[in-house]
């Protein structure tokens, strides 16, 4: 499905997330360098927050993915921009 439908290479280390119709279950697929890893998660009382997906793809940063996987509203998460520390005197 990743290769044929999404036209992406599943062997790049990118995490591909698939959801169930009810949006209460996720399947994750990624290549860890030695094999394909699949993880499955089901929320007992809630559903995962999903926006409208265009062209079958949704890109998110690491912080947003962590929130999604935890069952939180990932749209409210923003990654903090990394910057060099200030000089200490």
Secondary structure, DSSP 8 states (H G I E B T S, - for coil): -TTTTS---TTSS--EEEE-TTSSEEEEEEE-SSSEEEEEEE-SS--------BTTB----HHHHHHHHTTS-GGG-------------
